[in-house]
Every structure is written in C-alpha cells, then in structure tokens.
Amino acid sequence: MSQYWAELAESMSGRMKQVAMGAPEMARGFNQLKQASGKDGALDPATKSLIALALGIAAHCEGCLAFHAKAAAKNGATREQVQEMIAVAVQMGGGPSFVYGGMALEAFDEFAAGQ
C-alpha cells in the first residue's frame, strides 16, 4: 500500500518546523490554539477531526488532508463517517470539493489501515 499521505504529513511537519524556528511566538500560539480546540468537550475528538478534514477539503489543502485524515483515523472515525462528511463538503463546495473529497478518503484509508 502506498505511503503517500504519511510521507506528505512527515514532509509538511518538517516544513512547518522550519517556519516555527523563524516565528516561534506564532508557533507557540498556534500550538496553544490547537490544544485548546482539540480538548474533549461537547464534540468528541473524532467529530472534531472530521470537521477539520472537511475544512481541509474546502480549503483545497493537501497537507491539511494528511494531518486531519491521520487524526480522524487515530480518533476512531469510521470510513462511513468520513464518506458522509465528504458528501456534506461536496454539497457546500461543489466539484473541487468532490476532487479533494476523494483525496481525503484515500488519505483516511491509508492511515486507518495503519491503525
């Protein structure tokens, strides 16, 4: 099985670390935001991961797809939940979201297979 999405996530992490070295305050703030928004609350972690993945589809962000598909698999989202989320993303974003939705599903499948 391809490891494209895992390799992309690793590559993007390295690039983001380089940015963080030049802007440490921004990076700290971003990490604090990520931790605060990721805490368990009214929405469970799997749902939050699905929302983030939907936003990655809408933003046409491959790196976002890699990170959030990995999180969705780790947090226990099912393939059926991912497919339903993609349908909503396509309804809101049209054809481009259909394309990125397919990429998101491929990324999720890759990470779910590794769980």
N, CA, C and O atoms as a printed pandas DataFrame, in Angstrom:
     atom_number atom_name residue_name chain_id  residue_number  x_coord  y_coord  z_coord
0              1         N          MET        A               1    0.847   -1.191    0.000
1              2        CA          MET        A               1    0.000    0.000    0.000
2              3         C          MET        A               1    0.885    1.245    0.000
3              4         O          MET        A               1    1.929    1.290    0.651
4              5         N          SER        A               2    0.453    2.221   -0.724
5              6        CA          SER        A               2    1.178    3.488   -0.808
6              7         C          SER        A               2    1.266    4.163    0.554
7              8         O          SER        A               2    0.374    4.019    1.390
8              9         N          GLN        A               3    2.324    4.883    0.761
9             10        CA          GLN        A               3    2.503    5.674    1.980
10            11         C          GLN        A               3    2.554    7.158    1.641
11            12         O          GLN        A               3    3.162    7.945    2.367
12            13         N          TYR        A               4    1.915    7.538    0.536
13            14        CA          TYR        A               4    1.963    8.925    0.078
14            15         C          TYR        A               4    1.545    9.893    1.169
15            16         O          TYR        A               4    2.245   10.872    1.426
16            17         N          TRP        A               5    0.418    9.638    1.815
17            18        CA          TRP        A               5   -0.134   10.593    2.774
18            19         C          TRP        A               5    0.707   10.663    4.036
19            20         O          TRP        A               5    0.880   11.738    4.610
20            21         N          ALA        A               6    1.227    9.531    4.469
21            22        CA          ALA        A               6    2.110    9.540    5.643
22            23         C          ALA        A               6    3.391   10.308    5.331
23            24         O          ALA        A               6    3.879   11.079    6.157
24            25         N          GLU        A               7    3.927   10.092    4.140
25            26        CA          GLU        A               7    5.136   10.816    3.739
26            27         C          GLU        A               7    4.860   12.307    3.594
27            28         O          GLU        A               7    5.698   13.129    3.963
28            29         N          LEU        A               8    3.698   12.663    3.063
29            30        CA          LEU        A               8    3.343   14.076    2.936
30            31         C          LEU        A               8    3.229   14.718    4.312
31            32         O          LEU        A               8    3.736   15.820    4.520
32            33         N          ALA        A               9    2.573   14.045    5.254
33            34        CA          ALA        A               9    2.429   14.593    6.613
34            35         C          ALA        A               9    3.797   14.802    7.253
35            36         O          ALA        A               9    4.036   15.822    7.899
36            37         N          GLU        A              10    4.685   13.843    7.072
37            38        CA          GLU        A              10    6.029   13.974    7.639
38            39         C          GLU        A              10    6.785   15.138    6.994
39            40         O          GLU        A              10    7.436   15.920    7.687
40            41         N          SER        A              11    6.696   15.246    5.685
41            42        CA          SER        A              11    7.360   16.336    4.972
42            43         C          SER        A              11    6.811   17.694    5.403
43            44         O          SER        A              11    7.570   18.635    5.632
44            45         N          MET        A              12    5.489   17.786    5.511
45            46        CA          MET        A              12    4.867   19.049    5.924
46            47         C          MET        A              12    5.264   19.411    7.355
47            48         O          MET        A              12    5.468   20.586    7.661
48            49         N          SER        A              13    5.375   18.423    8.222
49            50        CA          SER        A              13    5.803   18.684    9.603
50            51         C          SER        A              13    7.187   19.311    9.619
51            52         O          SER        A              13    7.444   20.251   10.372
52            53         N          GLY        A              14    8.074   18.789    8.786
53            54        CA          GLY        A              14    9.417   19.347    8.702
54            55         C          GLY        A              14    9.413   20.779    8.204
55            56         O          GLY        A              14   10.150   21.622    8.715
56            57         N          ARG        A              15    8.591   21.053    7.215
57            58        CA          ARG        A              15    8.496   22.419    6.687
58            59         C          ARG        A              15    7.926   23.371    7.732
59            60         O          ARG        A              15    8.384   24.505    7.867
60            61         N          MET        A              16    6.926   22.901    8.464
61            62        CA          MET        A              16    6.313   23.744    9.494
62            63         C          MET        A              16    7.295   24.018   10.635
63            64         O          MET        A              16    7.279   25.097   11.227
64            65         N          LYS        A              17    8.146   23.042   10.938
65            66        CA          LYS        A              17    9.173   23.255   11.971
66            67         C          LYS        A              17   10.139   24.353   11.537
67            68         O          LYS        A              17   10.581   25.156   12.358
68            69         N          GLN        A              18   10.464   24.385   10.253
69            70        CA          GLN        A              18   11.347   25.433    9.747
70            71         C          GLN        A              18   10.694   26.806    9.900
71            72         O          GLN        A              18   11.352   27.770   10.291
72            73         N          VAL        A              19    9.411   26.892    9.595
73            74        CA          VAL        A              19    8.684   28.154    9.769
74            75         C          VAL        A              19    8.656   28.526   11.243
75            76         O          VAL        A              19    8.864   29.686   11.598
76            77         N          ALA        A              20    8.399   27.542   12.106
77            78        CA          ALA        A              20    8.316   27.787   13.554
78            79         C          ALA        A              20    9.635   28.309   14.116
79            80         O          ALA        A              20    9.639   29.116   15.045
80            81         N          MET        A              21   10.745   27.853   13.557
81            82        CA          MET        A              21   12.046   28.339   14.028
82            83         C          MET        A              21   12.188   29.834   13.763
83            84         O          MET        A              21   12.823   30.544   14.543
84            85         N          GLY        A              22   11.611   30.309   12.685
85            86        CA          GLY        A              22   11.694   31.727   12.354
86            87         C          GLY        A              22   10.601   32.567   12.984
87            88         O          GLY        A              22   10.695   33.794   13.023
88            89         N          ALA        A              23    9.569   31.909   13.477
89            90        CA          ALA        A              23    8.436   32.622   14.088
90            91         C          ALA        A              23    7.956   31.843   15.315
91            92         O          ALA        A              23    6.837   31.330   15.332
92            93         N          PRO        A              24    8.808   31.756   16.340
93            94        CA          PRO        A              24    8.478   30.905   17.493
94            95         C          PRO        A              24    7.236   31.342   18.261
95            96         O          PRO        A              24    6.493   30.495   18.757
96            97         N          GLU        A              25    6.998   32.637   18.369
97            98        CA          GLU        A              25    5.802   33.090   19.092
98            99         C          GLU        A              25    4.533   32.670   18.358
99           100         O          GLU        A              25    3.567   32.227   18.979
100          101         N          MET        A              26    4.539   32.810   17.052
101          102        CA          MET        A              26    3.395   32.381   16.253
102          103         C          MET        A              26    3.169   30.886   16.436
103          104         O          MET        A              26    2.035   30.441   16.616
104          105         N          ALA        A              27    4.249   30.112   16.390
105          106        CA          ALA        A              27    4.141   28.660   16.522
106          107         C          ALA        A              27    3.588   28.268   17.888
107          108         O          ALA        A              27    2.748   27.373   17.984
108          109         N          ARG        A              28    4.050   28.924   18.933
109          110        CA          ARG        A              28    3.524   28.641   20.276
110          111         C          ARG        A              28    2.032   28.954   20.340
111          112         O          ARG        A              28    1.251   28.171   20.881
112          113         N          GLY        A              29    1.646   30.087   19.793
113          114        CA          GLY        A              29    0.236   30.464   19.776
114          115         C          GLY        A              29   -0.611   29.477   18.991
115          116         O          GLY        A              29   -1.709   29.116   19.415
116          117         N          PHE        A              30   -0.101   29.043   17.852
117          118        CA          PHE        A              30   -0.826   28.070   17.039
118          119         C          PHE        A              30   -0.988   26.762   17.793
119          120         O          PHE        A              30   -2.065   26.167   17.789
120          121         N          ASN        A              31    0.084   26.312   18.444
121          122        CA          ASN        A              31    0.018   25.060   19.202
122          123         C          ASN        A              31   -0.945   25.168   20.375
123          124         O          ASN        A              31   -1.651   24.209   20.685
124          125         N          GLN        A              32   -0.982   26.323   21.028
125          126        CA          GLN        A              32   -1.939   26.525   22.122
126          127         C          GLN        A              32   -3.372   26.490   21.587
127          128         O          GLN        A              32   -4.254   25.891   22.203
128          129         N          LEU        A              33   -3.595   27.123   20.457
129          130        CA          LEU        A              33   -4.915   27.104   19.828
130          131         C          LEU        A              33   -5.319   25.676   19.480
131          132         O          LEU        A              33   -6.450   25.262   19.736
132          133         N          LYS        A              34   -4.391   24.931   18.897
133          134        CA          LYS        A              34   -4.654   23.546   18.515
134          135         C          LYS        A              34   -5.004   22.698   19.736
135          136         O          LYS        A              34   -5.941   21.900   19.693
136          137         N          GLN        A              35   -4.253   22.870   20.822
137          138        CA          GLN        A              35   -4.528   22.109   22.047
138          139         C          GLN        A              35   -5.876   22.489   22.641
139          140         O          GLN        A              35   -6.641   21.616   23.048
140          141         N          ALA        A              36   -6.170   23.771   22.695
141          142        CA          ALA        A              36   -7.429   24.234   23.294
142          143         C          ALA        A              36   -8.635   23.756   22.484
143          144         O          ALA        A              36   -9.628   23.306   23.056
144          145         N          SER        A              37   -8.554   23.850   21.168
145          146        CA          SER        A              37   -9.695   23.456   20.338
146          147         C          SER        A              37   -9.832   21.940   20.241
147          148         O          SER        A              37  -10.901   21.434   19.897
148          149         N          GLY        A              38   -8.767   21.219   20.539
149          150        CA          GLY        A              38   -8.797   19.763   20.451
150          151         C          GLY        A              38   -9.261   19.057   21.707
151          152         O          GLY        A              38   -9.458   17.841   21.700
152          153         N          LYS        A              39   -9.436   19.800   22.781
153          154        CA          LYS        A              39   -9.854   19.174   24.040
154          155         C          LYS        A              39  -11.245   18.573   23.904
155          156         O          LYS        A              39  -12.095   19.079   23.172
156          157         N          ASP        A              40  -11.452   17.473   24.634
157          158        CA          ASP        A              40  -12.759   16.831   24.647
158          159         C          ASP        A              40  -13.769   17.766   25.286
159          160         O          ASP        A              40  -13.500   18.356   26.333
160          161         N          GLY        A              41  -14.900   17.900   24.677
161          162        CA          GLY        A              41  -15.953   18.778   25.183
162          163         C          GLY        A              41  -17.283   18.314   24.635
163          164         O          GLY        A              41  -17.564   17.115   24.622
164          165         N          ALA        A              42  -18.101   19.239   24.185
165          166        CA          ALA        A              42  -19.395   18.881   23.606
166          167         C          ALA        A              42  -19.211   18.023   22.350
167          168         O          ALA        A              42  -20.055   17.184   22.036
168          169         N          LEU        A              43  -18.107   18.239   21.639
169          170        CA          LEU        A              43  -17.766   17.423   20.472
170          171         C          LEU        A              43  -16.621   16.494   20.845
171          172         O          LEU        A              43  -15.645   16.919   21.464
172          173         N          ASP        A              44  -16.742   15.231   20.470
173          174        CA          ASP        A              44  -15.665   14.283   20.753
174          175         C          ASP        A              44  -14.528   14.486   19.744
175          176         O          ASP        A              44  -14.727   15.126   18.712
176          177         N          PRO        A              45  -13.334   13.942   20.037
177          178        CA          PRO        A              45  -12.184   14.146   19.149
178          179         C          PRO        A              45  -12.405   13.662   17.711
179          180         O          PRO        A              45  -11.913   14.290   16.774
180          181         N          ALA        A              46  -13.132   12.567   17.524
181          182        CA          ALA        A              46  -13.373   12.081   16.159
182          183         C          ALA        A              46  -14.191   13.096   15.365
183          184         O          ALA        A              46  -13.896   13.357   14.198
184          185         N          THR        A              47  -15.214   13.664   15.990
185          186        CA          THR        A              47  -16.045   14.660   15.309
186          187         C          THR        A              47  -15.228   15.895   14.968
187          188         O          THR        A              47  -15.352   16.445   13.874
188          189         N          LYS        A              48  -14.396   16.330   15.902
189          190        CA          LYS        A              48  -13.547   17.496   15.640
190          191         C          LYS        A              48  -12.588   17.220   14.487
191          192         O          LYS        A              48  -12.333   18.099   13.665
192          193         N          SER        A              49  -12.057   16.003   14.427
193          194        CA          SER        A              49  -11.161   15.636   13.326
194          195         C          SER        A              49  -11.896   15.647   11.994
195          196         O          SER        A              49  -11.341   16.069   10.980
196          197         N          LEU        A              50  -13.140   15.184   11.993
197          198        CA          LEU        A              50  -13.936   15.191   10.762
198          199         C          LEU        A              50  -14.234   16.615   10.306
199          200         O          LEU        A              50  -14.209   16.903    9.109
200          201         N          ILE        A              51  -14.515   17.498   11.247
201          202        CA          ILE        A              51  -14.752   18.906   10.897
202          203         C          ILE        A              51  -13.483   19.505   10.284
203          204         O          ILE        A              51  -13.541   20.186    9.261
204          205         N          ALA        A              52  -12.346   19.245   10.916
205          206        CA          ALA        A              52  -11.081   19.766   10.398
206          207         C          ALA        A              52  -10.788   19.202    9.009
207          208         O          ALA        A              52  -10.297   19.919    8.138
208          209         N          LEU        A              53  -11.087   17.926    8.803
209          210        CA          LEU        A              53  -10.875   17.309    7.493
210          211         C          LEU        A              53  -11.796   17.941    6.445
211          212         O          LEU        A              53  -11.378   18.169    5.310
212          213         N          ALA        A              54  -13.036   18.220    6.817
213          214        CA          ALA        A              54  -13.962   18.895    5.898
214          215         C          ALA        A              54  -13.436   20.272    5.514
215          216         O          ALA        A              54  -13.541   20.684    4.359
216          217         N          LEU        A              55  -12.875   20.978    6.481
217          218        CA          LEU        A              55  -12.315   22.301    6.182
218          219         C          LEU        A              55  -11.086   22.188    5.294
219          220         O          LEU        A              55  -10.846   23.063    4.462
220          221         N          GLY        A              56  -10.304   21.129    5.454
221          222        CA          GLY        A              56   -9.175   20.882    4.560
222          223         C          GLY        A              56   -9.639   20.649    3.129
223          224         O          GLY        A              56   -9.007   21.106    2.177
224          225         N          ILE        A              57  -10.763   19.923    2.987
225          226        CA          ILE        A              57  -11.354   19.720    1.659
226          227         C          ILE        A              57  -11.767   21.067    1.077
227          228         O          ILE        A              57  -11.452   21.376   -0.073
228          229         N          ALA        A              58  -12.466   21.861    1.866
229          230        CA          ALA        A              58  -12.958   23.162    1.390
230          231         C          ALA        A              58  -11.819   24.105    1.024
231          232         O          ALA        A              58  -11.941   24.902    0.094
232          233         N          ALA        A              59  -10.705   24.013    1.760
233          234        CA          ALA        A              59   -9.560   24.894    1.519
234          235         C          ALA        A              59   -8.634   24.367    0.425
235          236         O          ALA        A              59   -7.685   25.046    0.033
236          237         N          HIS        A              60   -8.910   23.150   -0.074
237          238        CA          HIS        A              60   -8.074   22.523   -1.101
238          239         C          HIS        A              60   -6.630   22.418   -0.619
239          240         O          HIS        A              60   -5.696   22.767   -1.340
240          241         N          CYS        A              61   -6.462   21.935    0.600
241          242        CA          CYS        A              61   -5.157   21.881    1.271
242          243         C          CYS        A              61   -4.732   20.427    1.464
243          244         O          CYS        A              61   -5.231   19.747    2.360
244          245         N          GLU        A              62   -3.811   19.951    0.627
245          246        CA          GLU        A              62   -3.361   18.562    0.727
246          247         C          GLU        A              62   -2.700   18.263    2.063
247          248         O          GLU        A              62   -2.930   17.200    2.639
248          249         N          GLY        A              63   -1.887   19.179    2.562
249          250        CA          GLY        A              63   -1.259   18.964    3.861
250          251         C          GLY        A              63   -2.300   18.822    4.959
251          252         O          GLY        A              63   -2.166   17.983    5.850
252          253         N          CYS        A              64   -3.343   19.650    4.890
253          254        CA          CYS        A              64   -4.439   19.566    5.869
254          255         C          CYS        A              64   -5.121   18.207    5.781
255          256         O          CYS        A              64   -5.459   17.613    6.804
256          257         N          LEU        A              65   -5.327   17.713    4.559
257          258        CA          LEU        A              65   -5.940   16.396    4.392
258          259         C          LEU        A              65   -5.101   15.333    5.075
259          260         O          LEU        A              65   -5.634   14.458    5.758
260          261         N          ALA        A              66   -3.789   15.405    4.891
261          262        CA          ALA        A              66   -2.908   14.408    5.501
262          263         C          ALA        A              66   -2.993   14.461    7.021
263          264         O          ALA        A              66   -3.192   13.430    7.664
264          265         N          PHE        A              67   -2.846   15.636    7.596
265          266        CA          PHE        A              67   -2.853   15.757    9.057
266          267         C          PHE        A              67   -4.198   15.347    9.656
267          268         O          PHE        A              67   -4.241   14.623   10.650
268          269         N          HIS        A              68   -5.283   15.804    9.057
269          270        CA          HIS        A              68   -6.588   15.590    9.678
270          271         C          HIS        A              68   -7.180   14.222    9.354
271          272         O          HIS        A              68   -7.985   13.708   10.131
272          273         N          ALA        A              69   -6.804   13.621    8.228
273          274        CA          ALA        A              69   -7.200   12.231    7.972
274          275         C          ALA        A              69   -6.498   11.316    8.969
275          276         O          ALA        A              69   -7.094   10.366    9.477
276          277         N          LYS        A              70   -5.245   11.603    9.242
277          278        CA          LYS        A              70   -4.498   10.829   10.238
278          279         C          LYS        A              70   -5.167   10.961   11.606
279          280         O          LYS        A              70   -5.345    9.967   12.309
280          281         N          ALA        A              71   -5.535   12.181   11.981
281          282        CA          ALA        A              71   -6.190   12.407   13.274
282          283         C          ALA        A              71   -7.549   11.715   13.323
283          284         O          ALA        A              71   -7.911   11.139   14.349
284          285         N          ALA        A              72   -8.302   11.766   12.231
285          286        CA          ALA        A              72   -9.619   11.122   12.203
286          287         C          ALA        A              72   -9.485    9.615   12.418
287          288         O          ALA        A              72  -10.254    9.023   13.175
288          289         N          ALA        A              73   -8.512    8.998   11.753
289          290        CA          ALA        A              73   -8.286    7.561   11.934
290          291         C          ALA        A              73   -7.861    7.264   13.372
291          292         O          ALA        A              73   -8.360    6.325   13.991
292          293         N          LYS        A              74   -6.945    8.063   13.893
293          294        CA          LYS        A              74   -6.454    7.872   15.267
294          295         C          LYS        A              74   -7.578    8.044   16.290
295          296         O          LYS        A              74   -7.629    7.331   17.292
296          297         N          ASN        A              75   -8.469    8.988   16.030
297          298        CA          ASN        A              75   -9.538    9.295   16.979
298          299         C          ASN        A              75  -10.770    8.408   16.822
299          300         O          ASN        A              75  -11.775    8.614   17.503
300          301         N          GLY        A              76  -10.698    7.426   15.930
301          302        CA          GLY        A              76  -11.759    6.430   15.836
302          303         C          GLY        A              76  -12.884    6.716   14.860
303          304         O          GLY        A              76  -13.918    6.049   14.903
304          305         N          ALA        A              77  -12.709    7.689   13.984
305          306        CA          ALA        A              77  -13.732    7.932   12.961
306          307         C          ALA        A              77  -13.811    6.710   12.049
307          308         O          ALA        A              77  -12.809    6.035   11.815
308          309         N          THR        A              78  -14.996    6.437   11.544
309          310        CA          THR        A              78  -15.175    5.313   10.629
310          311         C          THR        A              78  -15.144    5.799    9.182
311          312         O          THR        A              78  -15.310    6.986    8.902
312          313         N          ARG        A              79  -14.929    4.859    8.281
313          314        CA          ARG        A              79  -14.936    5.191    6.855
314          315         C          ARG        A              79  -16.301    5.750    6.450
315          316         O          ARG        A              79  -16.387    6.676    5.644
316          317         N          GLU        A              80  -17.350    5.186    7.009
317          318        CA          GLU        A              80  -18.701    5.655    6.703
318          319         C          GLU        A              80  -18.889    7.102    7.160
319          320         O          GLU        A              80  -19.525    7.893    6.463
320          321         N          GLN        A              81  -18.345    7.447    8.315
321          322        CA          GLN        A              81  -18.432    8.832    8.790
322          323         C          GLN        A              81  -17.662    9.768    7.864
323          324         O          GLN        A              81  -18.121   10.868    7.558
324          325         N          VAL        A              82  -16.497    9.325    7.424
325          326        CA          VAL        A              82  -15.700   10.143    6.501
326          327         C          VAL        A              82  -16.465   10.342    5.194
327          328         O          VAL        A              82  -16.499   11.451    4.659
328          329         N          GLN        A              83  -17.072    9.284    4.680
329          330        CA          GLN        A              83  -17.826    9.405    3.427
330          331         C          GLN        A              83  -19.009   10.359    3.582
331          332         O          GLN        A              83  -19.284   11.156    2.685
332          333         N          GLU        A              84  -19.702   10.282    4.707
333          334        CA          GLU        A              84  -20.835   11.185    4.924
334          335         C          GLU        A              84  -20.367   12.633    5.051
335          336         O          GLU        A              84  -21.009   13.546    4.532
336          337         N          MET        A              85  -19.248   12.835    5.742
337          338        CA          MET        A              85  -18.682   14.180    5.868
338          339         C          MET        A              85  -18.291   14.717    4.492
339          340         O          MET        A              85  -18.511   15.892    4.199
340          341         N          ILE        A              86  -17.711   13.860    3.647
341          342        CA          ILE        A              86  -17.325   14.288    2.302
342          343         C          ILE        A              86  -18.559   14.727    1.514
343          344         O          ILE        A              86  -18.505   15.715    0.782
344          345         N          ALA        A              87  -19.661   14.009    1.658
345          346        CA          ALA        A              87  -20.891   14.385    0.957
346          347         C          ALA        A              87  -21.335   15.790    1.349
347          348         O          ALA        A              87  -21.769   16.565    0.497
348          349         N          VAL        A              88  -21.230   16.118    2.627
349          350        CA          VAL        A              88  -21.593   17.468    3.081
350          351         C          VAL        A              88  -20.609   18.489    2.515
351          352         O          VAL        A              88  -21.015   19.566    2.077
352          353         N          ALA        A              89  -19.309   18.155    2.522
353          354        CA          ALA        A              89  -18.298   19.069    1.986
354          355         C          ALA        A              89  -18.539   19.329    0.501
355          356         O          ALA        A              89  -18.386   20.457    0.034
356          357         N          VAL        A              90  -18.916   18.289   -0.240
357          358        CA          VAL        A              90  -19.195   18.454   -1.670
358          359         C          VAL        A              90  -20.442   19.309   -1.868
359          360         O          VAL        A              90  -20.481   20.155   -2.761
360          361         N          GLN        A              91  -21.459   19.094   -1.040
361          362        CA          GLN        A              91  -22.678   19.901   -1.138
362          363         C          GLN        A              91  -22.344   21.376   -0.958
363          364         O          GLN        A              91  -22.924   22.228   -1.631
364          365         N          MET        A              92  -21.429   21.682   -0.071
365          366        CA          MET        A              92  -21.066   23.074    0.199
366          367         C          MET        A              92  -20.032   23.615   -0.786
367          368         O          MET        A              92  -20.023   24.811   -1.076
368          369         N          GLY        A              93  -19.162   22.745   -1.303
369          370        CA          GLY        A              93  -18.041   23.228   -2.104
370          371         C          GLY        A              93  -18.040   22.843   -3.568
371          372         O          GLY        A              93  -17.168   23.291   -4.312
372          373         N          GLY        A              94  -18.990   22.025   -4.011
373          374        CA          GLY        A              94  -19.090   21.676   -5.417
374          375         C          GLY        A              94  -17.991   20.753   -5.923
375          376         O          GLY        A              94  -17.399   19.979   -5.171
376          377         N          GLY        A              95  -17.743   20.861   -7.220
377          378        CA          GLY        A              95  -16.810   19.975   -7.907
378          379         C          GLY        A              95  -15.419   19.904   -7.305
379          380         O          GLY        A              95  -14.895   18.803   -7.131
380          381         N          PRO        A              96  -14.788   21.048   -6.974
381          382        CA          PRO        A              96  -13.461   20.966   -6.377
382          383         C          PRO        A              96  -13.454   20.168   -5.069
383          384         O          PRO        A              96  -12.495   19.451   -4.784
384          385         N          SER        A              97  -14.513   20.291   -4.283
385          386        CA          SER        A              97  -14.586   19.515   -3.045
386          387         C          SER        A              97  -14.782   18.031   -3.338
387          388         O          SER        A              97  -14.359   17.185   -2.551
388          389         N          PHE        A              98  -15.419   17.707   -4.464
389          390        CA          PHE        A              98  -15.567   16.312   -4.872
390          391         C          PHE        A              98  -14.180   15.713   -5.114
391          392         O          PHE        A              98  -13.890   14.602   -4.669
392          393         N          VAL        A              99  -13.331   16.455   -5.817
393          394        CA          VAL        A              99  -11.965   16.002   -6.093
394          395         C          VAL        A              99  -11.181   15.842   -4.791
395          396         O          VAL        A              99  -10.570   14.800   -4.556
396          397         N          TYR        A             100  -11.199   16.868   -3.951
397          398        CA          TYR        A             100  -10.446   16.809   -2.698
398          399         C          TYR        A             100  -11.062   15.824   -1.714
399          400         O          TYR        A             100  -10.365   15.283   -0.855
400          401         N          GLY        A             101  -12.370   15.589   -1.835
401          402        CA          GLY        A             101  -13.011   14.571   -1.006
402          403         C          GLY        A             101  -12.467   13.190   -1.309
403          404         O          GLY        A             101  -12.241   12.390   -0.401
404          405         N          GLY        A             102  -12.255   12.908   -2.586
405          406        CA          GLY        A             102  -11.643   11.631   -2.963
406          407         C          GLY        A             102  -10.245   11.490   -2.397
407          408         O          GLY        A             102   -9.845   10.411   -1.960
408          409         N          MET        A             103   -9.510   12.578   -2.406
409          410        CA          MET        A             103   -8.165   12.564   -1.830
410          411         C          MET        A             103   -8.237   12.344   -0.319
411          412         O          MET        A             103   -7.428   11.606    0.243
412          413         N          ALA        A             104   -9.205   12.986    0.335
413          414        CA          ALA        A             104   -9.367   12.831    1.783
414          415         C          ALA        A             104   -9.695   11.388    2.137
415          416         O          ALA        A             104   -9.174   10.854    3.116
416          417         N          LEU        A             105  -10.558   10.754    1.347
417          418        CA          LEU        A             105  -10.916    9.360    1.609
418          419         C          LEU        A             105   -9.708    8.451    1.423
419          420         O          LEU        A             105   -9.487    7.535    2.215
420          421         N          GLU        A             106   -8.931    8.702    0.384
421          422        CA          GLU        A             106   -7.713    7.923    0.159
422          423         C          GLU        A             106   -6.754    8.079    1.339
423          424         O          GLU        A             106   -6.173    7.100    1.806
424          425         N          ALA        A             107   -6.592    9.306    1.815
425          426        CA          ALA        A             107   -5.702    9.551    2.956
426          427         C          ALA        A             107   -6.217    8.839    4.199
427          428         O          ALA        A             107   -5.447    8.197    4.912
428          429         N          PHE        A             108   -7.519    8.949    4.462
429          430        CA          PHE        A             108   -8.094    8.270    5.625
430          431         C          PHE        A             108   -7.862    6.767    5.528
431          432         O          PHE        A             108   -7.443    6.141    6.502
432          433         N          ASP        A             109   -8.130    6.183    4.367
433          434        CA          ASP        A             109   -7.945    4.739    4.193
434          435         C          ASP        A             109   -6.503    4.330    4.475
435          436         O          ASP        A             109   -6.256    3.298    5.100
436          437         N          GLU        A             110   -5.552    5.140    4.013
437          438        CA          GLU        A             110   -4.141    4.827    4.260
438          439         C          GLU        A             110   -3.837    4.833    5.755
439          440         O          GLU        A             110   -3.201    3.910    6.264
440          441         N          PHE        A             111   -4.283    5.857    6.449
441          442        CA          PHE        A             111   -3.995    5.945    7.883
442          443         C          PHE        A             111   -4.786    4.914    8.683
443          444         O          PHE        A             111   -4.265    4.359    9.651
444          445         N          ALA        A             112   -6.034    4.647    8.296
445          446        CA          ALA        A             112   -6.845    3.655    9.012
446          447         C          ALA        A             112   -6.242    2.259    8.872
447          448         O          ALA        A             112   -6.308    1.456    9.804
448          449         N          ALA        A             113   -5.656    1.969    7.712
449          450        CA          ALA        A             113   -5.025    0.665    7.501
450          451         C          ALA        A             113   -3.817    0.475    8.410
451          452         O          ALA        A             113   -3.457   -0.653    8.746
452          453         N          GLY        A             114   -3.197    1.576    8.805
453          454        CA          GLY        A             114   -2.024    1.516    9.680
454          455         C          GLY        A             114   -2.359    1.476   11.157
455          456         O          GLY        A             114   -1.461    1.336   11.987
456          457         N          GLN        A             115   -3.640    1.598   11.507
457          458        CA          GLN        A             115   -4.044    1.599   12.924
458          459         C          GLN        A             115   -4.034    0.197   13.498
459          460         O          GLN        A             115   -4.346    0.009   14.674
